[in-house]
């Protein structure tokens, strides 16, 4: 459990030209990322449609504090970071979490309120063991590169492998490499906890509307695991064609944003 008040967090916000038309949206990045990955497209896109948008860099990521203790940060610490952000908004937000951020959002729902939760290529509620085993069987080079990067902190020794794993083939190589260069280290503790030690306990929680989505070309969280997450929450999965794991930066990012927007409208949130 987190006992301190936590480090100072980077929050990038984009606001609509007029008064917001619905709840604020808070975006939570995945492992190795930061608030910057949402600022490329999503923050302005949703702000242009009337929503106040905020992207947080979890402790040790982006320009947030806590980088010196990143290795000891756990999922509960990341949840505390998210609670720190949402507590200042004045109303329950719509949460959009990607990959590890999707897992953090699921854990957040144990303790915090939300108007809705969109899970993008999220770590399943049962953790990373299933996707990890699938990766070792079907993508051994990728599994080795990810493991090497996590253990030795070398931000992966095979950028071509990582590029093909995180993005669709349609994304220009130079653009993909520029995104890879901005990615940083991740907490080993958090990665271990996502193996199954911190499964969301949501049985007795009243859940908000939930969207579960993933990319057809995602090697890290393949469609089978997107479907299992959807089953866990009693919703239909949304599998988008021609989209890789890093859904908010790939060439199909606009179809991802539109899927979230349509779900928000349909859910009346």
C-alpha positions as CSV (number, residue, x, y, z in Angstrom):
1,X,0.0,0.0,0.0
2,X,1.1,3.5,-0.6
3,X,1.8,5.4,2.7
4,X,3.0,8.7,1.4
5,X,1.3,11.5,-0.5
6,X,3.1,10.5,-3.6
7,X,5.3,12.5,-6.0
8,X,4.3,15.5,-8.0
9,X,2.7,14.3,-11.2
10,X,2.7,15.6,-14.7
11,X,-0.8,16.1,-16.1
12,X,-1.3,17.4,-19.6
13,X,-4.7,19.0,-20.1
14,X,-6.5,20.2,-23.2
15,X,-9.8,22.0,-22.7
16,X,-12.7,22.7,-25.0
17,X,-13.3,26.1,-26.4
18,X,-16.7,26.3,-24.6
19,X,-18.0,24.8,-21.3
20,X,-17.4,21.1,-21.2
21,X,-20.4,19.0,-22.3
22,X,-19.8,15.9,-20.2
23,X,-17.6,14.4,-17.5
24,X,-13.8,15.1,-17.8
25,X,-11.8,12.3,-19.5
26,X,-8.6,11.1,-17.8
27,X,-6.2,9.0,-19.9
28,X,-3.8,6.5,-18.3
29,X,-0.8,5.3,-20.3
30,X,0.7,1.9,-20.5
31,X,4.1,0.5,-19.4
32,X,7.1,2.4,-20.7
33,X,4.8,5.3,-21.7
34,X,3.8,8.7,-20.4
35,X,1.1,11.4,-20.8
36,X,2.8,12.5,-24.1
37,X,1.4,9.5,-25.9
38,X,-2.2,10.9,-25.5
39,X,-1.2,14.4,-26.4
40,X,-0.2,13.4,-29.9
41,X,-3.8,13.0,-31.0
42,X,-6.4,12.1,-28.4
43,X,-6.4,15.0,-26.0
44,X,-7.1,17.6,-28.7
45,X,-9.5,15.3,-30.6
46,X,-11.8,14.8,-27.6
47,X,-11.4,18.5,-26.5
48,X,-12.7,19.5,-29.9
49,X,-15.8,17.5,-29.2
50,X,-16.5,19.3,-26.0
51,X,-14.7,17.3,-23.3
52,X,-12.1,18.5,-20.8
53,X,-9.2,16.0,-21.3
54,X,-6.4,15.2,-18.9
55,X,-3.5,12.7,-19.3
56,X,-1.4,11.7,-16.3
57,X,2.2,10.5,-16.3
58,X,2.3,7.9,-13.5
59,X,5.1,8.3,-11.0
60,X,8.5,7.6,-12.6
61,X,7.2,8.3,-16.1
62,X,7.3,11.3,-18.4
63,X,7.9,14.5,-16.3
64,X,6.4,13.1,-13.1
65,X,8.5,12.7,-10.0
66,X,9.5,9.4,-8.5
67,X,11.8,8.2,-11.3
68,X,14.5,7.4,-8.7
69,X,12.2,4.9,-7.0
70,X,10.5,3.5,-10.1
71,X,11.7,0.0,-9.6
72,X,9.8,-0.2,-6.3
73,X,6.6,1.3,-7.6
74,X,3.6,-1.1,-7.5
75,X,0.2,-1.1,-9.2
76,X,-1.3,0.3,-6.0
77,X,1.1,3.2,-6.2
78,X,-0.2,3.9,-9.7
79,X,-3.8,3.7,-8.5
80,X,-2.9,6.2,-5.8
81,X,-1.5,8.5,-8.6
82,X,-4.8,8.2,-10.5
83,X,-6.8,8.9,-7.4
84,X,-4.7,12.0,-6.8
85,X,-5.6,13.3,-10.2
86,X,-9.3,12.4,-10.1
87,X,-9.8,13.8,-6.7
88,X,-9.2,17.3,-8.1
89,X,-11.8,17.1,-10.9
90,X,-15.0,17.8,-8.9
91,X,-16.9,14.9,-10.5
92,X,-16.3,11.2,-11.5
93,X,-14.4,11.1,-14.8
94,X,-14.5,8.9,-17.8
95,X,-11.3,6.8,-17.5
96,X,-9.4,5.6,-20.6
97,X,-6.6,3.2,-19.8
98,X,-4.2,1.6,-22.3
99,X,-2.4,-1.8,-21.6
100,X,-0.9,-1.5,-18.1
101,X,-3.0,1.7,-17.7
102,X,-6.1,-0.4,-18.4
103,X,-5.1,-2.7,-15.5
104,X,-4.6,0.4,-13.3
105,X,-8.1,1.6,-14.2
106,X,-9.5,-1.8,-13.3
107,X,-7.8,-1.6,-9.9
108,X,-8.9,2.0,-9.5
109,X,-12.6,0.9,-9.7
110,X,-12.1,-1.0,-6.4
111,X,-11.7,2.3,-4.6
112,X,-12.7,5.2,-6.8
113,X,-15.7,6.5,-8.7
114,X,-15.8,6.8,-12.5
115,X,-18.6,7.8,-15.0
116,X,-17.2,5.1,-17.4
117,X,-14.1,3.1,-18.1
118,X,-12.6,2.4,-21.5
119,X,-10.0,-0.4,-21.6
120,X,-7.7,-0.3,-24.6
121,X,-5.6,-3.4,-25.2
122,X,-5.7,-3.7,-21.4
123,X,-3.9,-6.3,-19.3
124,X,-6.7,-8.8,-18.6
125,X,-8.1,-9.0,-15.1
126,X,-6.4,-12.4,-14.6
127,X,-3.1,-10.8,-15.4
128,X,-0.2,-11.3,-17.8
129,X,0.4,-15.0,-17.5
130,X,-1.8,-15.9,-20.4
131,X,-0.6,-13.2,-22.8
132,X,3.0,-13.9,-21.6
133,X,2.8,-17.6,-22.4
134,X,1.2,-16.8,-25.8
135,X,4.0,-14.4,-26.5
136,X,6.7,-17.0,-25.7
137,X,5.1,-19.5,-28.0
138,X,4.2,-17.4,-31.0
139,X,6.6,-14.4,-30.7
140,X,9.8,-15.7,-28.9
141,X,12.0,-12.9,-30.3
142,X,9.7,-10.3,-29.0
143,X,9.4,-12.1,-25.6
144,X,13.2,-12.1,-25.4
145,X,13.5,-8.5,-26.3
146,X,10.9,-7.4,-23.8
147,X,12.6,-9.5,-21.1
148,X,16.0,-8.1,-21.9
149,X,14.8,-4.6,-21.8
150,X,13.1,-5.1,-18.5
151,X,16.0,-6.8,-16.8
152,X,18.9,-4.8,-18.2
153,X,17.1,-1.5,-18.8
154,X,18.3,-1.2,-22.4
155,X,15.0,-0.1,-23.8
156,X,15.0,-3.3,-25.9
157,X,17.9,-4.6,-28.0
158,X,15.8,-5.2,-31.1
159,X,14.0,-2.0,-32.2
160,X,12.8,-3.7,-35.4
161,X,11.1,-6.4,-33.3
162,X,9.6,-3.9,-31.0
163,X,8.4,-1.7,-33.8
164,X,6.5,-4.6,-35.4
165,X,5.1,-5.7,-32.0
166,X,3.8,-2.3,-30.9
167,X,2.6,-0.8,-34.2
168,X,0.9,-2.0,-37.4
169,X,3.0,-2.3,-40.6
170,X,1.2,0.8,-42.0
171,X,2.9,3.2,-39.5
172,X,6.0,4.7,-41.2
173,X,9.2,3.4,-39.7
174,X,10.6,6.8,-38.8
175,X,7.4,7.7,-36.9
176,X,7.4,4.4,-35.0
177,X,11.1,4.8,-34.1
178,X,10.4,8.3,-32.8
179,X,7.8,6.9,-30.5
180,X,10.0,4.1,-29.3
181,X,12.8,6.6,-28.5
182,X,10.4,8.4,-26.1
183,X,9.5,5.3,-24.1
184,X,11.3,4.8,-20.9
185,X,11.8,2.1,-18.2
186,X,9.1,0.3,-16.3
187,X,8.8,-0.8,-12.7
188,X,9.8,-4.5,-12.3
189,X,7.5,-4.7,-9.3
190,X,4.5,-3.5,-11.2
191,X,5.2,-6.0,-14.0
192,X,5.4,-8.9,-11.5
193,X,2.2,-7.8,-9.8
194,X,0.4,-7.8,-13.2
195,X,1.4,-11.5,-13.6
196,X,-1.6,-12.2,-11.3
197,X,-0.7,-11.0,-7.8
198,X,-3.0,-7.9,-8.0
199,X,-6.1,-9.2,-9.8
200,X,-8.9,-6.7,-9.7
201,X,-11.5,-7.5,-7.0
202,X,-14.6,-6.1,-8.5
203,X,-17.2,-8.8,-7.6
204,X,-19.0,-6.5,-5.1
205,X,-18.4,-3.2,-6.9
206,X,-21.1,-1.4,-8.8
207,X,-19.3,-0.9,-12.1
208,X,-19.8,2.0,-14.5
209,X,-20.3,1.5,-18.2
210,X,-17.2,-0.4,-19.5
211,X,-15.8,-0.5,-23.0
212,X,-13.3,-3.3,-23.9
213,X,-11.3,-2.9,-27.1
214,X,-8.2,-4.1,-28.8
215,X,-6.3,-4.3,-32.1
216,X,-6.5,-7.2,-34.5
217,X,-2.8,-6.9,-35.1
218,X,-1.8,-6.7,-31.4
219,X,1.0,-9.2,-30.6
220,X,1.1,-8.3,-26.9
221,X,-2.6,-8.5,-26.0
222,X,-4.0,-10.5,-28.8
223,X,-7.8,-10.5,-29.6
224,X,-8.3,-13.7,-27.6
225,X,-7.4,-11.9,-24.4
226,X,-9.5,-8.8,-25.3
227,X,-12.4,-11.2,-25.6
228,X,-11.7,-12.8,-22.2
229,X,-11.6,-9.3,-20.6
230,X,-14.9,-8.5,-22.2
231,X,-16.4,-11.7,-20.9
232,X,-15.2,-10.9,-17.4
233,X,-17.2,-7.6,-17.5
234,X,-20.2,-8.9,-19.4
235,X,-19.7,-6.7,-22.5
236,X,-19.0,-7.3,-26.2
237,X,-15.4,-6.9,-27.3
238,X,-14.4,-4.4,-30.0
239,X,-11.6,-5.7,-32.2
240,X,-10.3,-3.0,-34.6
241,X,-8.7,-4.0,-37.9
242,X,-5.3,-2.7,-38.9
243,X,-4.4,-1.5,-35.4
244,X,-1.5,-2.6,-33.3
245,X,-0.9,-2.5,-29.6
246,X,-0.2,1.2,-29.2
247,X,-3.6,2.1,-30.4
248,X,-3.6,5.8,-29.7
249,X,-0.5,6.4,-31.9
250,X,-1.0,4.0,-34.8
251,X,-2.3,5.0,-38.2
252,X,-5.8,3.8,-37.1
253,X,-5.9,6.0,-34.0
254,X,-8.9,8.0,-35.3
255,X,-11.0,4.8,-35.5
256,X,-10.0,4.1,-32.0
257,X,-11.0,7.5,-30.8
258,X,-14.3,7.3,-32.7
259,X,-15.1,3.9,-31.1
260,X,-14.6,5.4,-27.6
261,X,-16.7,8.5,-28.5
262,X,-19.5,6.4,-29.9
263,X,-19.5,4.3,-26.8
264,X,-19.7,7.4,-24.6
265,X,-22.7,8.7,-26.6
266,X,-24.4,5.3,-26.6
267,X,-23.8,5.0,-22.9
268,X,-25.2,8.5,-22.2
269,X,-22.1,9.6,-20.3
